């Protein structure tokens, strides 16, 4: 989530997004769902692609 905030909304390259999704797929699903609920909408949408 911090990495996405640093990059900024609308500035995330496809390759960066894909790398983040691959890393998130390794996380516990219940923790990921909780984090998605707490994240800003645009970040949550990216994170949800890992589910």
Beta strands, then each sheet from edge to edge (+ up, - down):
end
